[in-house]
């Protein structure tokens, strides 16, 4: 007998989305504070120094996030052969479940 885990996967996906949203907002605020843009009432008040600091902060942050993502994806070890084997196992389980009903 196999346990269904769709709820676990959905919950994990939902948690990751919420973490991404929260951390994204947090880091956007940190970058805005660091660059001096957070206290401005109007975007016209931004100085070239504010915008330069903002650019020099955002660009490396984007590169770092991309590199971290690539490293995490590289740890996901899957090949066509492994995928085919997984599909066979799932088909076998489905046949077993149908035969038990």
C-alpha positions in Angstrom: 0.0 0.0 0.0 1.4 3.4 -1.0 0.7 6.7 0.7 -0.4 9.6 -1.4 1.7 12.7 -0.9 0.1 15.4 -3.1 -0.7 17.5 -0.1 2.9 17.4 1.1 4.1 18.5 -2.3 1.5 21.3 -2.5 2.3 22.4 1.0 6.1 22.5 0.3 5.5 24.5 -2.9 3.2 26.9 -1.1 5.8 27.4 1.7 8.5 28.1 -0.8 6.4 30.6 -2.7 5.6 32.4 0.6 9.2 32.4 1.6 10.3 33.8 -1.8 7.7 36.5 -1.6 8.6 37.5 2.0 12.4 37.3 1.4 12.0 39.2 -1.8 10.1 42.0 -0.1 12.6 42.0 2.8 15.7 42.3 0.5 14.0 44.9 -1.7 13.5 47.0 1.5 17.1 46.5 2.5 18.3 47.5 -0.9 16.0 50.6 -0.9 17.2 51.6 2.5 20.9 51.1 1.6 20.6 53.1 -1.6 18.7 55.9 0.2 15.5 55.5 -1.9 13.2 54.4 0.9 12.7 57.7 2.5 12.0 59.7 -0.6 8.4 60.9 -1.0 8.7 61.3 -4.8 10.9 59.5 -7.3 12.0 62.9 -8.7 13.9 63.5 -5.5 16.3 60.6 -6.2 19.9 61.7 -6.7 22.3 60.2 -9.1 24.2 58.8 -6.1 21.0 57.0 -4.9 20.4 55.5 -8.3 24.1 54.5 -8.7 24.1 52.8 -5.3 20.8 51.1 -6.1 22.2 49.8 -9.4 25.5 48.6 -7.8 23.5 46.7 -5.2 20.8 45.2 -7.4 23.0 43.9 -10.2 25.3 41.7 -8.0 22.3 40.5 -6.0 20.7 39.3 -9.2 23.9 37.5 -10.2 24.2 35.9 -6.8 20.6 34.6 -6.8 21.2 33.2 -10.3 24.4 31.4 -9.2 22.8 30.0 -6.1 19.8 28.8 -8.2 22.2 27.1 -10.7 24.0 25.3 -7.9 20.8 24.1 -6.4 19.5 22.8 -9.7 22.8 21.0 -10.4 22.2 18.9 -7.3 19.0 17.5 -8.8 20.5 14.4 -10.4 18.2 13.0 -13.0 18.8 11.4 -16.4 16.6 10.0 -19.1 17.2 6.5 -17.8 16.3 7.5 -14.2 13.1 9.2 -15.5 12.1 6.1 -17.5 12.7 3.9 -14.5 10.5 6.1 -12.3 7.8 6.0 -15.0 8.0 2.2 -15.1 7.7 2.0 -11.3 4.7 4.3 -11.2 3.0 2.3 -13.9 3.7 -0.9 -11.9 2.2 0.7 -8.8 -0.9 1.7 -10.8 -1.3 -1.8 -12.0 -0.9 -3.2 -8.5 -3.5 -0.7 -7.1 -6.0 -1.6 -9.9 -5.5 -5.3 -9.3 -6.1 -4.9 -5.5 -9.4 -3.1 -6.1 
